[in-house]
Amino acid sequence: MVNGVDYLVRLAQRVQELDPDVRFVVIGDGRERDQVRALADPTGVLGRNFLIFDPVPTPEPPRLPAAPD
């Protein structure tokens, strides 16, 4: 996987055993999302300590008035 998010799934699985209060949060909608979800679900971390959220829209940059010629 390009962004290495699959590594976070494995890490979440190990950390869950050590401290179930630690959470891993992934925000975004990249091409790896379905693969990451498919990897996290059978390990039992998805929705427990590994959370995936939709992207958060960024506000548009402020519109500047046109400069006079």
QUISULHU-V124341 format. One record per residue. N is the residue number from 1. PHI is phi in radians with two decimals (999 if undefined). OMEGA is omega in whole degrees, 0 to 359 (* if undefined). BURIAL is 1 if it has 9 or more other C-alpha atoms within 8 Angstrom, else 0. Layout:
n:phi:omega:burial
N:PHI:OMEGA:BURIAL
N:PHI:OMEGA:BURIAL
This chain:
n:phi:omega:burial
1:999:188:0
2:-1.15:184:0
3:-1.55:177:0
4:1.28:180:0
5:-1.17:177:1
6:-1.06:176:1
7:-1.09:179:0
8:-1.12:178:1
9:-1.10:179:1
10:-1.13:178:0
11:-1.13:179:0
12:-1.06:179:1
13:-1.12:180:1
14:-1.22:182:0
15:-1.17:179:1
16:-0.99:179:1
17:-1.22:182:0
18:-1.46:182:0
19:-2.63:184:0
20:-1.19:179:1
21:-1.50:180:0
22:-1.40:180:0
23:-2.10:173:1
24:-1.98:183:1
25:-2.10:177:0
26:-2.02:180:0
27:-2.10:177:1
28:2.58:183:1
29:-2.46:180:0
30:-1.51:183:0
31:-1.22:181:0
32:-1.62:188:1
33:-0.96:181:1
34:-1.12:179:0
35:-1.15:180:0
36:-1.14:178:1
37:-1.06:180:1
38:-1.14:178:0
39:-1.36:185:1
40:-1.36:185:1
41:-1.07:183:1
42:-1.21:179:0
43:-1.39:179:0
44:1.52:181:0
45:-1.63:183:1
46:-1.09:181:1
47:1.48:178:0
48:-1.81:177:0
49:-2.13:175:1
50:-2.20:187:1
51:-2.05:178:1
52:-2.09:180:1
53:-2.09:176:0
54:-1.11:179:0
55:-1.08:177:0
56:-1.74:182:0
57:-1.15:177:0
58:-1.58:180:0
59:-1.16:178:0
60:-1.18:176:0
61:-1.13:182:0
62:-1.09:179:0
63:-1.48:180:0
64:-1.66:178:0
65:-1.16:180:0
66:-1.11:179:0
67:-1.36:178:0
68:-1.15:179:0
69:-1.20:*:0
